[in-house]
Amino acid sequence: VSGASQIYTLSEFQWKEVADLSQKKYRNWDWNFGRSPEFNVQKVRRFPFGQIDVRINVKDGVIESVKIYGDFLGHGDPGEIESTLVNVKYEKNNILRALNNLDLTFYFGEIDTMQFADFILN
């Protein structure tokens, strides 16, 4: 049959090389964010306490600005969270470390730093 696809089976060694290349080059922060151009992220999610709308500007893999909107009824000023995240690497561990000393329930409602980091990154 003309134009039919051929199936090529990789050896175990070839699969290991593919996995190694993927891990070393393509599954690291520098490849995915560090060398990327400036980009904007908007995340919106409804939680039991209200909706959070976060807009993030990232340049060279680092958070350049953040703005938080929503209809949550927290007690704190979300501007404190925004300023805490500026100049933080757009990566989970760095975001968690930056937010570590903040009680996010004071600002939003029942949410912890892990849930918030997952929300803004995924």
Buried (B, 14 or more C-beta within 10 A) or exposed (E): EEEEEEEEEEEEEEEEEEEEEEEEEEEEBEEEBBEBEEEEBEEEEEBEBEEBBBBBBBBEBBBBBBEBEBEBEBEBEBEEBBEBBBEBBBBBEBBBBBBEEBEBBEBBBEBEBEEBBEBBEE
